[in-house]
């Protein structure tokens, strides 16, 4: 069996120094021995933090298990590379996302086995999913600001194709309204280009925050739209999203067995 080959495919400016490059080149070995206290998230993908030359780094591991996926990622960019490139595009547009540091690929005989996206580690944040709770601090204000944030994304021509409330972070920032800066994570699936109204609403309803209209109102403020004219369409999109999400959850186990 061919040996595993680790390649640093993307590297941030200022990080191409021998000590840091050596850390990245041995990243797959380090990922197999992550201490429990360093694990941020454990699921299909693993997110952990590590220390590189005195700087904390967040690392997301994307395994490539099925033969079909290995063929796909032999022909196209891996999730880690796409996440790195998308982060640069978002930064150029002024959209918040943790600073990308590296994209690393692990291959055997040219076939991808895993990829790693490394970014700055954010020591303090809240997930927007907290806004589902009726008693969340400043909930009404933050829901409206979140709607505005998504509206501005769409005006910039950005669609986050996994726009769940867990993929929007609220990072403390006293200079911003509401005291937070919204940042996007899990950004390997993005689309850039003109965002029409129907596509925008279909994307917005992925948040599913069960609010009283604050998200839609904020979204319309950012895009110069009348929320009264869109409530019915928004409600229809939201209901349909609930159905498709239920089907997705129900079929998740066998889709994972098939590597889909």
WOFEN-V192939 format. One record per residue. RES is the residue in three letters. SS is DSSP state (a for helix, b for strand, c for the rest). Layout:
res & ss
RES & SS
RES & SS
This chain:
res & ss
UNK & c
UNK & c
UNK & c
UNK & b
UNK & b
UNK & b
UNK & b
UNK & b
UNK & b
UNK & b
UNK & b
UNK & c
UNK & c
UNK & c
UNK & c
UNK & c
UNK & c
UNK & a
UNK & a
UNK & a
UNK & a
UNK & a
UNK & a
UNK & a
UNK & a
UNK & c
UNK & a
UNK & a
UNK & a
UNK & a
UNK & a
UNK & c
UNK & c
UNK & c
UNK & c
UNK & a
UNK & a
UNK & a
UNK & b
UNK & b
UNK & b
UNK & b
UNK & c
UNK & c
UNK & c
UNK & b
UNK & b
UNK & b
UNK & b
UNK & b
UNK & b
UNK & b
UNK & c
UNK & c
UNK & b
UNK & b
UNK & b
UNK & b
UNK & b
UNK & b
UNK & b
UNK & b
UNK & b
UNK & c
UNK & c
UNK & c
UNK & a
UNK & a
UNK & a
UNK & a
UNK & a
UNK & a
UNK & a
UNK & a
UNK & a
UNK & c
UNK & c
UNK & c
UNK & a
UNK & a
UNK & a
UNK & a
UNK & a
UNK & a
UNK & a
UNK & a
UNK & a
UNK & a
UNK & a
UNK & a
UNK & a
UNK & a
UNK & a
UNK & c
UNK & c
UNK & c
UNK & c
UNK & c
UNK & c
UNK & b
UNK & b
UNK & b
UNK & b
UNK & b
UNK & b
UNK & b
UNK & b
UNK & b
UNK & c
UNK & c
UNK & b
UNK & b
UNK & b
UNK & b
UNK & b
UNK & b
UNK & b
UNK & b
UNK & b
UNK & b
UNK & c
UNK & c
UNK & c
UNK & c
UNK & c
UNK & b
UNK & b
UNK & a
UNK & a
UNK & a
UNK & a
UNK & a
UNK & c
UNK & c
UNK & c
UNK & c
UNK & c
UNK & c
UNK & a
UNK & a
UNK & a
UNK & a
UNK & a
UNK & a
UNK & a
UNK & a
UNK & a
UNK & a
UNK & a
UNK & a
UNK & a
UNK & a
UNK & a
UNK & a
UNK & a
UNK & c
UNK & c
UNK & b
UNK & b
UNK & b
UNK & c
UNK & c
UNK & c
UNK & c
UNK & a
UNK & a
UNK & a
UNK & b
UNK & b
UNK & b
UNK & b
UNK & b
UNK & c
UNK & c
UNK & c
UNK & c
UNK & a
UNK & a
UNK & a
UNK & b
UNK & b
UNK & b
UNK & b
UNK & b
UNK & c
UNK & c
UNK & c
UNK & c
UNK & c
UNK & b
UNK & b
UNK & b
UNK & c
UNK & c
UNK & c
UNK & c
UNK & a
UNK & a
UNK & a
UNK & a
UNK & a
UNK & a
UNK & a
UNK & a
UNK & a
UNK & a
UNK & a
UNK & c
UNK & c
UNK & c
UNK & c
UNK & c
UNK & c
UNK & a
UNK & a
UNK & a
UNK & a
UNK & a
UNK & a
UNK & a
UNK & a
UNK & a
UNK & a
UNK & c
UNK & c
UNK & c
UNK & a
UNK & a
UNK & a
UNK & a
UNK & a
UNK & a
UNK & a
UNK & a
UNK & a
UNK & a
UNK & a
UNK & a
UNK & a
UNK & a
UNK & a
UNK & a
UNK & a
UNK & a
UNK & a
UNK & a
UNK & a
UNK & a
UNK & a
UNK & a
UNK & a
UNK & a
UNK & a
UNK & a
UNK & a
UNK & a
UNK & a
UNK & c
UNK & c
UNK & c
